C-alpha cells in the first residue's frame, strides 16, 4: 500500500509555468514597476508642492499690494 502511494506521487508531472521567465528577470520587472510607481508619486508630490509655493507667493504679493494701497489711502485722508 505504501509503495503504491509513493509511486503515484512520484509519477505526478511537475507543472510547467505558462511564462518561462527566469527569477532574475521577473525581479527586474517587479523592481522596474515599483520604481515607475515611486517616480510617478514623487512627481505628483513635487507638482503639488510647487503649486502651493507659487500660490503662496502670489497671495502674499497681492496681500502686500493691498496693504500698501490701504496705507497710502490713510495718508491721503
FITIFI-384337 format. One record per atom (N, C-alpha, C): chain; atom name; x, y negated, z. Coordinates in steps of 0.001 Angstrom, whole numbers, plus 500000, padded with zeros to 6 digits. Example, Ala and Ser with C-alpha at 12.3 -4.5 7.8 and 13.67 -1.06 7.14 Angstrom:
<rs>
<r><chain>A</chain><name>N</name><c1>513190</c1><c2>505690</c2><c3>507800</c3></r>
<r><chain>A</chain><name>CA</name><c1>512300</c1><c2>504500</c2><c3>507800</c3></r>
<r><chain>A</chain><name>C</name><c1>513200</c1><c2>503300</c2><c3>507800</c3></r>
<r><chain>A</chain><name>N</name><c1>512850</c1><c2>502250</c2><c3>507080</c3></r>
<r><chain>A</chain><name>CA</name><c1>513670</c1><c2>501060</c2><c3>507140</c3></r>
<r><chain>A</chain><name>C</name><c1>512900</c1><c2>499970</c2><c3>507870</c3></r>
</rs>
This chain:
<rs>
<r><chain>A</chain><name>N</name><c1>500821</c1><c2>501191</c2><c3>500000</c3></r>
<r><chain>A</chain><name>CA</name><c1>500000</c1><c2>500000</c2><c3>500000</c3></r>
<r><chain>A</chain><name>C</name><c1>500868</c1><c2>498741</c2><c3>500000</c3></r>
<r><chain>A</chain><name>N</name><c1>501868</c1><c2>498685</c2><c3>500836</c3></r>
<r><chain>A</chain><name>CA</name><c1>502749</c1><c2>497518</c2><c3>500909</c3></r>
<r><chain>A</chain><name>C</name><c1>503531</c1><c2>497372</c2><c3>499608</c3></r>
<r><chain>A</chain><name>N</name><c1>503954</c1><c2>498459</c2><c3>499030</c3></r>
<r><chain>A</chain><name>CA</name><c1>504695</c1><c2>498410</c2><c3>497766</c3></r>
<r><chain>A</chain><name>C</name><c1>503811</c1><c2>497855</c2><c3>496652</c3></r>
<r><chain>A</chain><name>N</name><c1>502555</c1><c2>498217</c2><c3>496622</c3></r>
<r><chain>A</chain><name>CA</name><c1>501641</c1><c2>497715</c2><c3>495596</c3></r>
<r><chain>A</chain><name>C</name><c1>501442</c1><c2>496206</c2><c3>495735</c3></r>
<r><chain>A</chain><name>N</name><c1>501324</c1><c2>495703</c2><c3>496948</c3></r>
<r><chain>A</chain><name>CA</name><c1>501137</c1><c2>494259</c2><c3>497167</c3></r>
<r><chain>A</chain><name>C</name><c1>502374</c1><c2>493492</c2><c3>496722</c3></r>
<r><chain>A</chain><name>N</name><c1>503547</c1><c2>493992</c2><c3>497046</c3></r>
<r><chain>A</chain><name>CA</name><c1>504761</c1><c2>493285</c2><c3>496641</c3></r>
<r><chain>A</chain><name>C</name><c1>504948</c1><c2>493334</c2><c3>495136</c3></r>
<r><chain>A</chain><name>N</name><c1>504567</c1><c2>494422</c2><c3>494495</c3></r>
<r><chain>A</chain><name>CA</name><c1>504679</c1><c2>494497</c2><c3>493042</c3></r>
<r><chain>A</chain><name>C</name><c1>503753</c1><c2>493479</c2><c3>492388</c3></r>
<r><chain>A</chain><name>N</name><c1>502561</c1><c2>493339</c2><c3>492914</c3></r>
<r><chain>A</chain><name>CA</name><c1>501616</c1><c2>492373</c2><c3>492345</c3></r>
<r><chain>A</chain><name>C</name><c1>502150</c1><c2>490953</c2><c3>492519</c3></r>
<r><chain>A</chain><name>N</name><c1>502672</c1><c2>490644</c2><c3>493677</c3></r>
<r><chain>A</chain><name>CA</name><c1>503167</c1><c2>489287</c2><c3>493907</c3></r>
<r><chain>A</chain><name>C</name><c1>504419</c1><c2>489010</c2><c3>493091</c3></r>
<r><chain>A</chain><name>N</name><c1>505230</c1><c2>489998</c2><c3>492853</c3></r>
<r><chain>A</chain><name>CA</name><c1>506437</c1><c2>489792</c2><c3>492054</c3></r>
<r><chain>A</chain><name>C</name><c1>506074</c1><c2>489584</c2><c3>490586</c3></r>
<r><chain>A</chain><name>N</name><c1>505043</c1><c2>490237</c2><c3>490101</c3></r>
<r><chain>A</chain><name>CA</name><c1>504680</c1><c2>490144</c2><c3>488694</c3></r>
<r><chain>A</chain><name>C</name><c1>503904</c1><c2>488874</c2><c3>488349</c3></r>
<r><chain>A</chain><name>N</name><c1>503553</c1><c2>488048</c2><c3>489321</c3></r>
<r><chain>A</chain><name>CA</name><c1>502840</c1><c2>486799</c2><c3>489030</c3></r>
<r><chain>A</chain><name>C</name><c1>503829</c1><c2>485841</c2><c3>488368</c3></r>
<r><chain>A</chain><name>N</name><c1>503512</c1><c2>485361</c2><c3>487173</c3></r>
<r><chain>A</chain><name>CA</name><c1>504462</c1><c2>484459</c2><c3>486499</c3></r>
<r><chain>A</chain><name>C</name><c1>504472</c1><c2>483089</c2><c3>487169</c3></r>
<r><chain>A</chain><name>N</name><c1>505612</c1><c2>482446</c2><c3>487091</c3></r>
<r><chain>A</chain><name>CA</name><c1>505713</c1><c2>481101</c2><c3>487664</c3></r>
<r><chain>A</chain><name>C</name><c1>505050</c1><c2>480113</c2><c3>486712</c3></r>
<r><chain>A</chain><name>N</name><c1>504324</c1><c2>479142</c2><c3>487228</c3></r>
<r><chain>A</chain><name>CA</name><c1>503647</c1><c2>478182</c2><c3>486351</c3></r>
<r><chain>A</chain><name>C</name><c1>504656</c1><c2>477290</c2><c3>485628</c3></r>
<r><chain>A</chain><name>N</name><c1>504353</c1><c2>476982</c2><c3>484392</c3></r>
<r><chain>A</chain><name>CA</name><c1>505208</c1><c2>476109</c2><c3>483584</c3></r>
<r><chain>A</chain><name>C</name><c1>504596</c1><c2>474705</c2><c3>483615</c3></r>
<r><chain>A</chain><name>N</name><c1>505369</c1><c2>473707</c2><c3>483997</c3></r>
<r><chain>A</chain><name>CA</name><c1>504806</c1><c2>472351</c2><c3>484039</c3></r>
<r><chain>A</chain><name>C</name><c1>504450</c1><c2>471859</c2><c3>482639</c3></r>
<r><chain>A</chain><name>N</name><c1>503391</c1><c2>471053</c2><c3>482573</c3></r>
<r><chain>A</chain><name>CA</name><c1>502945</c1><c2>470535</c2><c3>481282</c3></r>
<r><chain>A</chain><name>C</name><c1>503977</c1><c2>469575</c2><c3>480696</c3></r>
<r><chain>A</chain><name>N</name><c1>504522</c1><c2>468714</c2><c3>481540</c3></r>
<r><chain>A</chain><name>CA</name><c1>505570</c1><c2>467794</c2><c3>481088</c3></r>
<r><chain>A</chain><name>C</name><c1>506902</c1><c2>468286</c2><c3>481618</c3></r>
<r><chain>A</chain><name>N</name><c1>507821</c1><c2>468519</c2><c3>480737</c3></r>
<r><chain>A</chain><name>CA</name><c1>509130</c1><c2>469009</c2><c3>481168</c3></r>
<r><chain>A</chain><name>C</name><c1>510043</c1><c2>467816</c2><c3>481425</c3></r>
<r><chain>A</chain><name>N</name><c1>509818</c1><c2>467161</c2><c3>482543</c3></r>
<r><chain>A</chain><name>CA</name><c1>510633</c1><c2>466011</c2><c3>482936</c3></r>
<r><chain>A</chain><name>C</name><c1>511567</c1><c2>466472</c2><c3>484041</c3></r>
<r><chain>A</chain><name>N</name><c1>512823</c1><c2>466194</c2><c3>483867</c3></r>
<r><chain>A</chain><name>CA</name><c1>513767</c1><c2>466562</c2><c3>484910</c3></r>
<r><chain>A</chain><name>C</name><c1>513527</c1><c2>465672</c2><c3>486127</c3></r>
<r><chain>A</chain><name>N</name><c1>513857</c1><c2>466156</c2><c3>487296</c3></r>
<r><chain>A</chain><name>CA</name><c1>513597</c1><c2>465366</c2><c3>488510</c3></r>
<r><chain>A</chain><name>C</name><c1>514268</c1><c2>463994</c2><c3>488500</c3></r>
<r><chain>A</chain><name>N</name><c1>515475</c1><c2>463893</c2><c3>487944</c3></r>
<r><chain>A</chain><name>CA</name><c1>516154</c1><c2>462590</c2><c3>487954</c3></r>
<r><chain>A</chain><name>C</name><c1>515438</c1><c2>461588</c2><c3>487063</c3></r>
<r><chain>A</chain><name>N</name><c1>514976</c1><c2>462033</c2><c3>485898</c3></r>
<r><chain>A</chain><name>CA</name><c1>514284</c1><c2>461086</c2><c3>485018</c3></r>
<r><chain>A</chain><name>C</name><c1>512930</c1><c2>460694</c2><c3>485588</c3></r>
<r><chain>A</chain><name>N</name><c1>512247</c1><c2>461621</c2><c3>486249</c3></r>
<r><chain>A</chain><name>CA</name><c1>510967</c1><c2>461254</c2><c3>486866</c3></r>
<r><chain>A</chain><name>C</name><c1>511183</c1><c2>460286</c2><c3>488020</c3></r>
<r><chain>A</chain><name>N</name><c1>512287</c1><c2>460451</c2><c3>488737</c3></r>
<r><chain>A</chain><name>CA</name><c1>512598</c1><c2>459494</c2><c3>489804</c3></r>
<r><chain>A</chain><name>C</name><c1>512876</c1><c2>458114</c2><c3>489222</c3></r>
<r><chain>A</chain><name>N</name><c1>513581</c1><c2>458083</c2><c3>488082</c3></r>
<r><chain>A</chain><name>CA</name><c1>513863</c1><c2>456795</c2><c3>487446</c3></r>
<r><chain>A</chain><name>C</name><c1>512582</c1><c2>456125</c2><c3>486973</c3></r>
<r><chain>A</chain><name>N</name><c1>511652</c1><c2>456914</c2><c3>486453</c3></r>
<r><chain>A</chain><name>CA</name><c1>510370</c1><c2>456355</c2><c3>486018</c3></r>
<r><chain>A</chain><name>C</name><c1>509630</c1><c2>455779</c2><c3>487212</c3></r>
<r><chain>A</chain><name>N</name><c1>509630</c1><c2>456511</c2><c3>488338</c3></r>
<r><chain>A</chain><name>CA</name><c1>508957</c1><c2>456019</c2><c3>489545</c3></r>
<r><chain>A</chain><name>C</name><c1>509623</c1><c2>454747</c2><c3>490059</c3></r>
<r><chain>A</chain><name>N</name><c1>510953</c1><c2>454723</c2><c3>490079</c3></r>
<r><chain>A</chain><name>CA</name><c1>511661</c1><c2>453536</c2><c3>490548</c3></r>
<r><chain>A</chain><name>C</name><c1>511394</c1><c2>452349</c2><c3>489628</c3></r>
<r><chain>A</chain><name>N</name><c1>511331</c1><c2>452608</c2><c3>488337</c3></r>
<r><chain>A</chain><name>CA</name><c1>511077</c1><c2>451538</c2><c3>487377</c3></r>
<r><chain>A</chain><name>C</name><c1>509685</c1><c2>450947</c2><c3>487580</c3></r>
<r><chain>A</chain><name>N</name><c1>508689</c1><c2>451793</c2><c3>487792</c3></r>
<r><chain>A</chain><name>CA</name><c1>507332</c1><c2>451276</c2><c3>488003</c3></r>
<r><chain>A</chain><name>C</name><c1>507234</c1><c2>450529</c2><c3>489330</c3></r>
<r><chain>A</chain><name>N</name><c1>507930</c1><c2>451014</c2><c3>490351</c3></r>
<r><chain>A</chain><name>CA</name><c1>507935</c1><c2>450319</c2><c3>491644</c3></r>
<r><chain>A</chain><name>C</name><c1>508608</c1><c2>448955</c2><c3>491488</c3></r>
<r><chain>A</chain><name>N</name><c1>509726</c1><c2>448925</c2><c3>490755</c3></r>
<r><chain>A</chain><name>CA</name><c1>510425</c1><c2>447660</c2><c3>490523</c3></r>
<r><chain>A</chain><name>C</name><c1>509543</c1><c2>446680</c2><c3>489765</c3></r>
<r><chain>A</chain><name>N</name><c1>508836</c1><c2>447163</c2><c3>488758</c3></r>
<r><chain>A</chain><name>CA</name><c1>507934</c1><c2>446287</c2><c3>488000</c3></r>
<r><chain>A</chain><name>C</name><c1>506834</c1><c2>445734</c2><c3>488890</c3></r>
<r><chain>A</chain><name>N</name><c1>506280</c1><c2>446576</c2><c3>489759</c3></r>
<r><chain>A</chain><name>CA</name><c1>505226</c1><c2>446126</c2><c3>490669</c3></r>
<r><chain>A</chain><name>C</name><c1>505753</c1><c2>445050</c2><c3>491615</c3></r>
<r><chain>A</chain><name>N</name><c1>506934</c1><c2>445282</c2><c3>492172</c3></r>
<r><chain>A</chain><name>CA</name><c1>507525</c1><c2>444304</c2><c3>493093</c3></r>
<r><chain>A</chain><name>C</name><c1>507814</c1><c2>443000</c2><c3>492355</c3></r>
<r><chain>A</chain><name>N</name><c1>508348</c1><c2>443092</c2><c3>491136</c3></r>
<r><chain>A</chain><name>CA</name><c1>508644</c1><c2>441884</c2><c3>490361</c3></r>
<r><chain>A</chain><name>C</name><c1>507385</c1><c2>441077</c2><c3>490087</c3></r>
<r><chain>A</chain><name>N</name><c1>506300</c1><c2>441747</c2><c3>489757</c3></r>
<r><chain>A</chain><name>CA</name><c1>505041</c1><c2>441037</c2><c3>489492</c3></r>
<r><chain>A</chain><name>C</name><c1>504548</c1><c2>440337</c2><c3>490751</c3></r>
<r><chain>A</chain><name>N</name><c1>504619</c1><c2>441020</c2><c3>491879</c3></r>
<r><chain>A</chain><name>CA</name><c1>504140</c1><c2>440412</c2><c3>493130</c3></r>
<r><chain>A</chain><name>C</name><c1>505001</c1><c2>439225</c2><c3>493535</c3></r>
<r><chain>A</chain><name>N</name><c1>506307</c1><c2>439353</c2><c3>493375</c3></r>
<r><chain>A</chain><name>CA</name><c1>507205</c1><c2>438246</c2><c3>493718</c3></r>
<r><chain>A</chain><name>C</name><c1>506945</c1><c2>437059</c2><c3>492799</c3></r>
<r><chain>A</chain><name>N</name><c1>506727</c1><c2>437332</c2><c3>491517</c3></r>
<r><chain>A</chain><name>CA</name><c1>506458</c1><c2>436262</c2><c3>490560</c3></r>
<r><chain>A</chain><name>C</name><c1>505163</c1><c2>435532</c2><c3>490917</c3></r>
<r><chain>A</chain><name>N</name><c1>504118</c1><c2>436266</c2><c3>491273</c3></r>
<r><chain>A</chain><name>CA</name><c1>502849</c1><c2>435641</c2><c3>491665</c3></r>
<r><chain>A</chain><name>C</name><c1>503037</c1><c2>434813</c2><c3>492931</c3></r>
<r><chain>A</chain><name>N</name><c1>503772</c1><c2>435359</c2><c3>493903</c3></r>
<r><chain>A</chain><name>CA</name><c1>504027</c1><c2>434631</c2><c3>495144</c3></r>
<r><chain>A</chain><name>C</name><c1>504774</c1><c2>433328</c2><c3>494867</c3></r>
<r><chain>A</chain><name>N</name><c1>505795</c1><c2>433387</c2><c3>494011</c3></r>
<r><chain>A</chain><name>CA</name><c1>506572</c1><c2>432181</c2><c3>493690</c3></r>
<r><chain>A</chain><name>C</name><c1>505725</c1><c2>431150</c2><c3>492955</c3></r>
<r><chain>A</chain><name>N</name><c1>504863</c1><c2>431609</c2><c3>492071</c3></r>
<r><chain>A</chain><name>CA</name><c1>503998</c1><c2>430674</c2><c3>491347</c3></r>
<r><chain>A</chain><name>C</name><c1>503034</c1><c2>429976</c2><c3>492301</c3></r>
<r><chain>A</chain><name>N</name><c1>502461</c1><c2>430718</c2><c3>493234</c3></r>
<r><chain>A</chain><name>CA</name><c1>501545</c1><c2>430123</c2><c3>494215</c3></r>
<r><chain>A</chain><name>C</name><c1>502302</c1><c2>429136</c2><c3>495104</c3></r>
<r><chain>A</chain><name>N</name><c1>503492</c1><c2>429527</c2><c3>495536</c3></r>
<r><chain>A</chain><name>CA</name><c1>504293</c1><c2>428646</c2><c3>496385</c3></r>
<r><chain>A</chain><name>C</name><c1>504665</c1><c2>427358</c2><c3>495653</c3></r>
<r><chain>A</chain><name>N</name><c1>505067</c1><c2>427481</c2><c3>494409</c3></r>
<r><chain>A</chain><name>CA</name><c1>505399</c1><c2>426298</c2><c3>493616</c3></r>
<r><chain>A</chain><name>C</name><c1>504178</c1><c2>425403</c2><c3>493425</c3></r>
<r><chain>A</chain><name>N</name><c1>503032</c1><c2>426009</c2><c3>493168</c3></r>
<r><chain>A</chain><name>CA</name><c1>501799</c1><c2>425235</c2><c3>493017</c3></r>
<r><chain>A</chain><name>C</name><c1>501487</c1><c2>424458</c2><c3>494291</c3></r>
<r><chain>A</chain><name>N</name><c1>501633</c1><c2>425107</c2><c3>495446</c3></r>
<r><chain>A</chain><name>CA</name><c1>501350</c1><c2>424427</c2><c3>496713</c3></r>
<r><chain>A</chain><name>C</name><c1>502334</c1><c2>423290</c2><c3>496974</c3></r>
<r><chain>A</chain><name>N</name><c1>503594</c1><c2>423497</c2><c3>496626</c3></r>
<r><chain>A</chain><name>CA</name><c1>504588</c1><c2>422437</c2><c3>496823</c3></r>
<r><chain>A</chain><name>C</name><c1>504278</c1><c2>421236</c2><c3>495933</c3></r>
<r><chain>A</chain><name>N</name><c1>503963</c1><c2>421496</c2><c3>494674</c3></r>
<r><chain>A</chain><name>CA</name><c1>503632</c1><c2>420403</c2><c3>493753</c3></r>
<r><chain>A</chain><name>C</name><c1>502364</c1><c2>419694</c2><c3>494205</c3></r>
<r><chain>A</chain><name>N</name><c1>501373</c1><c2>420442</c2><c3>494618</c3></r>
<r><chain>A</chain><name>CA</name><c1>500122</c1><c2>419853</c2><c3>495096</c3></r>
<r><chain>A</chain><name>C</name><c1>500370</c1><c2>418974</c2><c3>496316</c3></r>
<r><chain>A</chain><name>N</name><c1>501206</c1><c2>419443</c2><c3>497228</c3></r>
<r><chain>A</chain><name>CA</name><c1>501520</c1><c2>418659</c2><c3>498421</c3></r>
<r><chain>A</chain><name>C</name><c1>502208</c1><c2>417352</c2><c3>498043</c3></r>
<r><chain>A</chain><name>N</name><c1>503141</c1><c2>417410</c2><c3>497092</c3></r>
<r><chain>A</chain><name>CA</name><c1>503841</c1><c2>416189</c2><c3>496677</c3></r>
<r><chain>A</chain><name>C</name><c1>502887</c1><c2>415208</c2><c3>496012</c3></r>
<r><chain>A</chain><name>N</name><c1>501976</c1><c2>415718</c2><c3>495196</c3></r>
<r><chain>A</chain><name>CA</name><c1>501005</c1><c2>414841</c2><c3>494528</c3></r>
<r><chain>A</chain><name>C</name><c1>500096</c1><c2>414182</c2><c3>495562</c3></r>
<r><chain>A</chain><name>N</name><c1>499587</c1><c2>414985</c2><c3>496485</c3></r>
<r><chain>A</chain><name>CA</name><c1>498691</c1><c2>414434</c2><c3>497505</c3></r>
<r><chain>A</chain><name>C</name><c1>499418</c1><c2>413438</c2><c3>498404</c3></r>
<r><chain>A</chain><name>N</name><c1>500667</c1><c2>413741</c2><c3>498756</c3></r>
<r><chain>A</chain><name>CA</name><c1>501422</c1><c2>412844</c2><c3>499619</c3></r>
<r><chain>A</chain><name>C</name><c1>501728</c1><c2>411530</c2><c3>498907</c3></r>
<r><chain>A</chain><name>N</name><c1>502057</c1><c2>411601</c2><c3>497617</c3></r>
<r><chain>A</chain><name>CA</name><c1>502337</c1><c2>410361</c2><c3>496883</c3></r>
<r><chain>A</chain><name>C</name><c1>501071</c1><c2>409517</c2><c3>496756</c3></r>
<r><chain>A</chain><name>N</name><c1>499932</c1><c2>410152</c2><c3>496530</c3></r>
<r><chain>A</chain><name>CA</name><c1>498668</c1><c2>409405</c2><c3>496483</c3></r>
<r><chain>A</chain><name>C</name><c1>498343</c1><c2>408797</c2><c3>497843</c3></r>
<r><chain>A</chain><name>N</name><c1>498619</c1><c2>409523</c2><c3>498904</c3></r>
<r><chain>A</chain><name>CA</name><c1>498380</c1><c2>409019</c2><c3>500257</c3></r>
<r><chain>A</chain><name>C</name><c1>499231</c1><c2>407777</c2><c3>500514</c3></r>
<r><chain>A</chain><name>N</name><c1>500486</c1><c2>407807</c2><c3>500094</c3></r>
<r><chain>A</chain><name>CA</name><c1>501371</c1><c2>406647</c2><c3>500278</c3></r>
<r><chain>A</chain><name>C</name><c1>500894</c1><c2>405456</c2><c3>499468</c3></r>
<r><chain>A</chain><name>N</name><c1>500408</c1><c2>405704</c2><c3>498249</c3></r>
<r><chain>A</chain><name>CA</name><c1>499894</c1><c2>404607</c2><c3>497423</c3></r>
<r><chain>A</chain><name>C</name><c1>498676</c1><c2>403966</c2><c3>498081</c3></r>
<r><chain>A</chain><name>N</name><c1>497804</c1><c2>404784</c2><c3>498637</c3></r>
<r><chain>A</chain><name>CA</name><c1>496609</c1><c2>404265</c2><c3>499314</c3></r>
<r><chain>A</chain><name>C</name><c1>497019</c1><c2>403441</c2><c3>500534</c3></r>
<r><chain>A</chain><name>N</name><c1>498003</c1><c2>403918</c2><c3>501287</c3></r>
<r><chain>A</chain><name>CA</name><c1>498470</c1><c2>403181</c2><c3>502462</c3></r>
<r><chain>A</chain><name>C</name><c1>499049</c1><c2>401829</c2><c3>502059</c3></r>
<r><chain>A</chain><name>N</name><c1>499814</c1><c2>401811</c2><c3>500988</c3></r>
<r><chain>A</chain><name>CA</name><c1>500402</c1><c2>400550</c2><c3>500513</c3></r>
<r><chain>A</chain><name>C</name><c1>499298</c1><c2>399592</c2><c3>500095</c3></r>
<r><chain>A</chain><name>N</name><c1>498299</c1><c2>400086</c2><c3>499394</c3></r>
<r><chain>A</chain><name>CA</name><c1>497186</c1><c2>399229</c2><c3>498978</c3></r>
<r><chain>A</chain><name>C</name><c1>496418</c1><c2>398698</c2><c3>500184</c3></r>
<r><chain>A</chain><name>N</name><c1>496215</c1><c2>399527</c2><c3>501181</c3></r>
<r><chain>A</chain><name>CA</name><c1>495485</c1><c2>399085</c2><c3>502369</c3></r>
<r><chain>A</chain><name>C</name><c1>496262</c1><c2>398016</c2><c3>503124</c3></r>
<r><chain>A</chain><name>N</name><c1>497559</c1><c2>398190</c2><c3>503249</c3></r>
<r><chain>A</chain><name>CA</name><c1>498356</c1><c2>397186</c2><c3>503964</c3></r>
<r><chain>A</chain><name>C</name><c1>498437</c1><c2>395885</c2><c3>503178</c3></r>
<r><chain>A</chain><name>N</name><c1>498495</c1><c2>395982</c2><c3>501856</c3></r>
<r><chain>A</chain><name>CA</name><c1>498542</c1><c2>394750</c2><c3>501055</c3></r>
<r><chain>A</chain><name>C</name><c1>497212</c1><c2>394004</c2><c3>501134</c3></r>
<r><chain>A</chain><name>N</name><c1>496101</c1><c2>394714</c2><c3>501214</c3></r>
<r><chain>A</chain><name>CA</name><c1>494794</c1><c2>394063</c2><c3>501362</c3></r>
<r><chain>A</chain><name>C</name><c1>494692</c1><c2>393373</c2><c3>502716</c3></r>
<r><chain>A</chain><name>N</name><c1>495248</c1><c2>393967</c2><c3>503742</c3></r>
<r><chain>A</chain><name>CA</name><c1>495205</c1><c2>393356</c2><c3>505068</c3></r>
<r><chain>A</chain><name>C</name><c1>495988</c1><c2>392046</c2><c3>505073</c3></r>
<r><chain>A</chain><name>N</name><c1>497093</c1><c2>392014</c2><c3>504362</c3></r>
<r><chain>A</chain><name>CA</name><c1>497901</c1><c2>390792</c2><c3>504314</c3></r>
<r><chain>A</chain><name>C</name><c1>497200</c1><c2>389692</c2><c3>503529</c3></r>
<r><chain>A</chain><name>N</name><c1>496403</c1><c2>390074</c2><c3>502547</c3></r>
<r><chain>A</chain><name>CA</name><c1>495677</c1><c2>389078</c2><c3>501763</c3></r>
<r><chain>A</chain><name>C</name><c1>494543</c1><c2>388450</c2><c3>502567</c3></r>
<r><chain>A</chain><name>N</name><c1>493965</c1><c2>389208</c2><c3>503460</c3></r>
<r><chain>A</chain><name>CA</name><c1>492839</c1><c2>388701</c2><c3>504254</c3></r>
<r><chain>A</chain><name>C</name><c1>493381</c1><c2>387917</c2><c3>505397</c3></r>
</rs>
